[in-house]
């Protein structure tokens, strides 16, 4: 039995540029491009390089959670997604990603809670409503 494919990366916003060094921006951009192409290990390398110097970078945490889930390491994906949600509780996309990680980890009740949190923050979040 194979795992369901991750949701389209289009549900993740392009990381914003505000307040980041050019090096961090370059790593996030590179990681995101590799992530979108399915090169998850290379994407994770870029995201973890960001986290090595900016351990609370919410976008790196969120995207690393998504890429980690895509590699099948759902426990690590849940841990990263929880860190992202704790750091940015007002972002629907992060709660949605947490819900996907929790669902992949076999915790449908917690996943439903995360999806509800995403919808409470953004009632128009089509993917969380699905």
N, C-alpha and C positions, 0 to 999 in steps of 0.2 A: 504494500500500500504506500503510495507516494504522497508526500505533503502537497497540499494545495499551493498553487503559485501565489506569491505575494501580490497584493493589490497594485495597480499601476502606480508608478512613481509620480505621476501627475498630481497625486493627492498631497505631495510634499511641496511646499513653496520653495522657490529658489532662495537660498540663504541671503538675507539682507546684508548690505555692506556696512551699515552704520557702526562706527566705533571699532573697526577691526583693522589690523595692520595689513599692508599689501601681501605679506607672506601668508597670513591666515586666509585672506580672501582667495589667494591663488590655490591654496590647499583645498579649501571648500569647493571652489569651482572645479578643480581637477577631480576631486572625489565625487562630486555630483555628476560630472560627465561620465566617469567610469561606472558609477552606480546605474545611471540610466542605460548604459550599454550592456549591463549584466556582468561587468567585471567586479564582482563584489569584494574579492580579496584586495584588489588594488584600491577600490573605494575605501575600504576599511583602513588600509594603510594611511591614506590621506586623512581620514577622520581622526584616527588615533594620534597622528602627528599634531593635529590641531589640539586635541585633548591633552596632549603632553605639555603644552604651553598654556592652554586655556581650558582647564578641566571642567569649567562650568559653562562652556559655550553650548548654548541650548540647541542650535542648529546642528552642530557636530554630534551632540548626544542623540538627537532625534534621528538624524540620517544614519548614524552608526547603528542605532537600534534596528532600523529598517533593513540595512544591509546585513547585519548579523542574523536577523530572522531569516533572510533569504539564503544564508549559508546553512541553516538548520539548527543553529545554536540558540534555541528559543529561550533557555534560561538566561543567557547573557543578554539577549534582546530585551527580555522583560526588565532586567536590572537597569539597562541603559535607558529604556523608555520611562521607567519610574523616576530615574534621576532627571530626565528632561521634563517630565510632568511636574515634579517638585520644584524645579527651577523656573518654570513658566506655566503656572497653573491656569493662566488665562488664554492659552492657545489651543483652539479646537483641534488643529492638525496633530498636535502632540498627543492629546487624549485619544484621538482616532488611532494613531500609531500604537499607543499603549494597548488599546483594545485589540488590535490585530496581533500583537505579541502575546497577549494573554490568551486569546483564542487559540493561537498556535501551540501554546503551552498546555492547552487542555483545561482552561479555567473559564468556561462560558459565562458564569455569573459575574466574575470580575471584569470580563471583557464587555459584557452588557453594561455594567456600571461605567466603564470608560467611554463607551459609545454614547451613553446618555449624557455624560459630562461634556463630550464634544458637541452634542446637539444643544445642550443648555447654553453653550458659548456661541454656537453658530447654528441656528435653527435650519439654515439652508444647506448644511453640510450633507450633501446627497449621499456620499459614501457611508457616513456614519448612520444614516437613516435606513440604509439597505439591509 
